[in-house]
Amino acid sequence: MEQTRSGRKAISLDAVIGCARFGLIRGRIIELGLNSIYVKAATSIVPIGAAVTVTFQPGDGVCSDCLSVKGRVSHQSPQGFGVELDSPDPKCREFLRRNLPVLPRRARVKTAAELRAI
């Protein structure tokens, strides 16, 4: 897993996205954040703001310990869509925390005026 600038991680997890209006959509979670995920899918028909449930298998094996998280579609692209997560249950939250190491706090970027004053 590769870390991105925004504190999210590149990942590859098969997922099924459930949407009341469009049914089930197969996809792959390719970016994971503490409060959001990005799903690569063959379709991006799910409208922004639509409530979805994302179910995925965090490890290898049969789906006996699948995790499901609810959220809303926050953005779309031709390759898939982003989902802003609602409050995940404790099991899912633990998975997210375990797979997203704490990032060091970045120093505040100085404004042009502050830099000129130095």
C-alpha positions in Angstrom: 0.0 0.0 0.0 1.3 3.4 -1.0 0.6 6.5 1.0 -0.8 9.5 -0.9 -0.4 13.2 0.0 -3.8 13.5 1.6 -3.3 10.8 4.2 -5.1 8.2 2.1 -3.5 5.0 1.1 -3.5 3.2 -2.3 -5.0 -0.2 -1.7 -6.7 -2.9 -3.7 -9.8 -4.5 -2.2 -12.7 -6.1 -4.1 -16.0 -4.5 -3.1 -19.7 -4.6 -3.7 -21.5 -1.3 -3.6 -25.2 -1.3 -2.8 -27.4 1.6 -3.9 -31.2 1.5 -3.5 -31.7 3.2 -6.9 -29.2 1.2 -9.0 -28.8 -2.1 -7.2 -25.4 -3.8 -6.7 -22.3 -2.6 -8.4 -19.0 -4.5 -8.4 -15.9 -2.4 -7.9 -12.5 -2.2 -6.3 -11.5 0.1 -3.5 -8.3 1.7 -4.7 -7.9 4.5 -2.2 -8.6 4.3 1.5 -8.9 7.2 4.0 -10.2 7.4 7.5 -13.4 9.1 6.4 -13.6 8.3 2.7 -12.8 5.8 0.0 -12.4 5.8 -3.8 -14.0 3.0 -5.7 -12.9 2.1 -9.2 -15.9 0.7 -11.1 -17.0 0.1 -14.7 -19.8 2.6 -14.0 -20.2 5.9 -12.4 -24.0 6.1 -12.7 -24.4 6.5 -9.0 -25.3 10.2 -8.5 -23.5 12.5 -6.2 -25.2 12.5 -2.8 -26.7 9.0 -3.2 -26.6 6.8 -0.1 -24.6 3.6 -0.6 -23.3 0.7 1.4 -19.8 -0.6 0.5 -19.1 -4.2 1.5 -15.5 -5.5 1.3 -13.3 -8.4 2.5 -10.4 -6.9 4.5 -8.3 -10.1 4.2 -8.0 -13.3 2.2 -10.4 -16.1 2.3 -14.2 -16.4 2.3 -16.4 -13.5 3.1 -17.1 -14.6 6.7 -15.7 -11.4 8.1 -16.7 -8.9 5.5 -17.0 -5.3 6.5 -19.8 -3.0 5.4 -19.8 0.8 5.7 -22.4 3.3 4.8 -21.8 6.6 3.1 -22.7 9.0 0.4 -21.2 9.5 -3.1 -19.1 12.7 -2.9 -17.6 12.9 -6.4 -17.4 11.0 -9.6 -14.9 10.4 -12.4 -15.0 8.3 -15.5 -13.1 5.6 -13.6 -15.4 5.4 -10.5 -16.5 7.5 -7.6 -15.6 8.7 -4.1 -17.6 7.8 -1.0 -17.7 10.0 2.1 -18.2 7.5 5.0 -20.8 7.8 7.6 -19.8 6.8 11.1 -18.3 3.3 10.6 -18.9 0.6 13.2 -16.0 -0.1 15.6 -14.8 -3.2 13.6 -14.6 -1.2 10.4 -13.1 1.9 12.2 -10.4 -0.4 13.6 -9.6 -1.8 10.1 -9.2 1.8 8.8 -7.0 2.9 11.7 -4.8 -0.2 11.4 -4.3 0.4 7.6 -3.8 4.1 7.8 -0.7 5.0 9.9 -0.7 8.3 11.7 0.9 11.0 9.5 3.3 13.5 11.0 1.8 16.9 11.4 2.9 19.2 8.6 4.4 22.6 9.5 2.2 25.5 8.7 3.1 27.0 5.3 4.1 30.6 5.6 2.3 33.2 3.5 4.3 35.4 1.0 4.1 38.4 3.4 5.6 36.3 6.2 8.4 35.1 4.0 9.2 38.6 2.9 9.4 39.8 6.5 12.1 37.2 7.3 
